[in-house]
Amino acid sequence: MTIFKEKLDEEFVTVSEVKELLAEVEAERAADPDREMRYELARAIEHANTFAFLGAEESRELVEDLLNLEQVDEEAAFKIVDLLPEDRDELRSVFAHGRYSLDGDELDEILNVVAKYA
């Protein structure tokens, strides 16, 4: 017998937004002395604190700016914001899953948008 769970909703979030959400959870857990923080939660908080380079609002603005570019879809925009690539090779890794490749000018256009925030 297999139990399936139904996916009710799906939303992309940046690591910076996750950091903010986990900070709220951490504060709730700290307020209750009887509740311990599970290992997985502690590791998730550590990961978010390590890799969130922008603030939540700033990361969401960058996503919006990237979505204004024709060649960037929603999934790629969130990956770019999380990685903040500094050169073409790092940026190409985001688009490696796609069926198309971007030329140098398109990559530079994306990198210029990212450079405004990084």
Secondary structure, DSSP 4 states (H G I P E B T S, - for coil): --------------HHHHHHHHHHHHHHHHH-TTPPPPHHHHHHHHHHHHH--S-HHHHHHHHHHHHTSTT--HHHHHHHHHH---SHHHHHHHHTTSS----HHHHHHHHHHHHTT-
